[in-house]
Amino acid sequence: MTAATALAAEPKRWRDLRKRFLSALVLGPTALACIWLGSEPWTMLVAVAAALLSWEWVHLCGYRTRALPGLAVPVAVFAAGTLAVVEHPHAALLLLLALWVVAWWTADRGRDKRGQSAGWLAAGVLYIGLAGIALIELRHDNVAGEVNVLFLFLVVWASDIGAYLAGRLFGGPKLAAAVSPNKTWSGAVGGLAAAMLVGAATAMVLAPDGLARAAAVAAILGVFSQGGDLLESWIKRRFDVKDSSALIPGHGGLLDRLDGVLAAAPVAALLALALGQGQPLWQ
């Protein structure tokens, strides 16, 4: 590659940096404010996000949310979320699974407008619903809810930013070229390192005990976050679309911005359940 070619390629390497920065500038402070204000504002934010995510998913599958079967996705997610809010998480999970089974058997008989199996529509009930229940349950712990949700989001954001910067700076072998051509092994390592560093730093500020465990938990969440990013890329390839929607003008959809959270949140909730009420994820 000549020097002129390298200089011409340099701006393309960072062409989506502005998009990422602007979306983070809107979504980040909103999430942090609701985490700090308490479980009720946080639940309202999760409800709005789940509604928008359901709308995106249904349209991605070629249906409309104004009529069945597309309407079943937001209704199922909302019903499960309501049970989680009234402190019945196990009932919420059972309802979610039951509705998913029903939706799968009824929807899988047809094909959507892109020729995909309509069972994809039913998959959205679990994809969005599980993450929504997890985020509600995490914050509803009155003792450790705030720090646990904050830890989750800071780690996911660090993983995303670290992977982006390391991948653009160092390049190298592709991580999964068939799924996402832009992702590299250097980006994956950079994202993992950033997640561990931010996880340890967050624990040092919020609850100084167990820094090594905080780094380990952050590494697990970081791996799932990157896995969620790859999953979202694979889904968009299956539907042959660049973005999940045009919900955020010029920036894609909410699924594009929250793919890591959707994958990491259920893992964090399971860990919190295993530790018990009032325990930070790293203790």
N, C-alpha and C positions, 0 to 999 in steps of 0.2 A: 504494500500500500504506500503510495507516495505521500509526501507531506501535505500536498494540496488536497488529496482525497481524505486524509485523516482530519484536516481542518474542516472540510465540508461535512464530514460525518459526525463531528463533535456536537453540534447543536441538536442533531437527531437523537443522540444518546440521552439527552435531558429534556426532550420535547414535551414529556408529560409531567415534568416537575411542577410547573405552574398549576396544572389541573389538580394534582395531588395536594399542593399547598392550600389552594382555595377551598377545596372540599374539607380538608382538615380544619381550616380556619372557621368553618361553619359548624361542622359536626362535633369537633373536639370540645370547645367551650360549652356547647349545649349539653353534651353527655356529662361533663364534669360538674356543671351546675346542678343537674338533676340528681347526680350521685350525692352531692353535698347536702342538698335540700331535704333529702329523706326518701323513704320507701314509696310514699304516695306520688310525688312528682316523678320519681324514677319509673314507677309502674305505668303512669300515663305516657311517658316517653316510649317505653317498651311497647305499649299498646299501639301508639301511632306508628312506630317503626314496623311492627308486625303487620299492621293493615297495609302499609305501603309495600312491604316485602311480598305480602300475599297478592296484592294487585299486580306487582311486577311478575311474579311467578306464573300467575294465571295467564297473563298476556303473553309471556314467553312461550307458554304451551299452546298458544293459539286460541284461547277461549276468552270470555268476558266475565267479569265479576258480577254483572247485573242479572245473570240467570244461571241455572244449573247447567252443567256440573261445575262450572267455574266458581259459582257462589259458595260451593261447599268448602272450599279451601279457607277463606277468611272466617267463615262461620265456625269451622272446626277449631281453628287456631284461637279464635276469640273465646269459645266455650272452654277449651282447656286452660287458657290463661285466666279466665274468671275463677275456675276451681282452684288454681294455684294462689290467686289473690286471697281467697277466703280460707286459706290454710288447709287445702286438701290436695297436696301435690301428687300423692299416689293415685287418687281418683282422677286427677288431671292427666297423668300419664296413661292410665288405663283407658280413659275416654279417647285420648289422642290415638292410641294404638287401635282401638275398636273402630273409630271413624276412618282411620287410614285403611284398615282391612276392607271395610265396606266400600270406601271410595275406590280402592284398587280393583276390587272385583267388578264394580259397576263401570268404572271408566276404562278398564283395560280391554273392553270389547271393541272399542273404536280407535280411530286414528285422528290425530289433530291435524291442523291445516298444513303442517310441515311434514306430515307423514310419520311422525314419531308416535310411539305407543302412547295412548292417552293415560296409561298408568303413571306417566311422568307427572301428571296433574296431582295424583294422589301422593306422590313422593314429596311434594311441597308441604303437605300437612306435617310430616315428620321433620323435614329439613328446617322449616321455620318454627313450628310448634315446640320442638324440643329445646331449641335455643331460647325461645321466649319464656318458657317455664323456668329454665335454668337461670336466666337473668333476674326474673322476679324472685325466685327462691333465694338466690344469693343475697340480694339487697334486703330482703325481709328479715334477715337475722339482725335484730336490733343492736347486738353487741359488736359483731365483726362484719356486718354486711357492707358497711361503707368502705372499709379497707380492702375487703376481698374483691368487690367489684372494681375498685380503683386499681388494685394490683392486676387484675385480669386485663383491663383496658390498656394500662400503661405497657404491659408486657406485649400485648398484641400489636399495639402501635409501634413499639420498639422493634419488634420482629419485622414488621412491614417496612419501616424506614431503613433498618439495618440491611435487609435483603436488597432493597432498591439501591442504596448507595454502594454497597459492596459489589453488587452485580454490574452496575454501570461503571464503577471505577476499575475493577479487575477483570471482568468478563470471564472468558475461559469456557470449559466444557459445559454443554447444556444439561440442565437437570432433568427435563422431560420434554424434549424437542417436539414430540408428537402432540403434546397437550398444550404447552405454552413455550413457544420458541424463544422468548425473551428471558426466561429464568435460567440461571446458571448455578453450578455448585458453589461458586464463590459467594453468590448472593444468599444461598441457603445457609452457608457457614456464617456469613456476616449477620444474617437475621438471627440465627441461634445465639451468637455471641452477644448481640445487642440485647436480646431478650433476657439473657442471664445477667448481664450487667445491670440493666434497669430493674430487674426483679430484686437483685441483691440490694441495690441502692434504695428502692422503695421500702423494702423490709427494714433497712437501717434507719430510715426516717420514721416509719410508722410503728414498728415493733422490733427493736434491735436484735432479739434473740433469733437464732436459727438462720444465719445468713447463707450457709452452705445449702440448707434445705430450700431456702427461697430461690437460690440459683437453680437448683434441680427442678423445682416445681415450675419455675419460669421456662426452663428448657423444654419440659413436657408440653406446656401450653404453647410455646413458640413453635414446636414441631406440628402440633395440631393446627395452629393458625396458618402455617405455610401449607399444610395439607388441604385446609379449606380453600386457600387461594387456588391451588392446583385443581381442586374439585370444581370450583366455579369456572375456571378456564375450560375444563373438559365439558362441562354442561353447555357452555356457550358454543363450543365447537360442535357439539351434537345438534344444537339448534341453528348453527351457522349464523350467529350474530356476533357483532363486535362488543356490544354492551348489553347488559340485562334490560335496559330501557333508556329513555331520554329524560327520566324524571328530574335529574340534575342537569340543567342545560349546559351542554358542552363538556360534561363530566361523566356521563354514563348514568347508571342506576344505583339504587341503594344496595342491591345485592353485590355490586362491584366493590362498594366501599366497606361492606360488613361481612365479607366472606370469611375472613379470619375469625371474627367474633362468633359467627354462627357455628363454627367447628370447635372452637376452644371453650365456649361457655358451658356446654354440657359436661365437659371433662372437669372444669372447675367446680361445677355444682356437685358432681359425684364425689370429688375430693372433700368438699365442704361437708357433705352428708356423712362421709366416713369419719371425719374428724369430730363432728358433733357441733352443736350450737355454740356460738361465741368464740370459736377458734379461727385465727387467721390461717390462710391456706398453707403457710410455710411453717406452722408450729404443730 
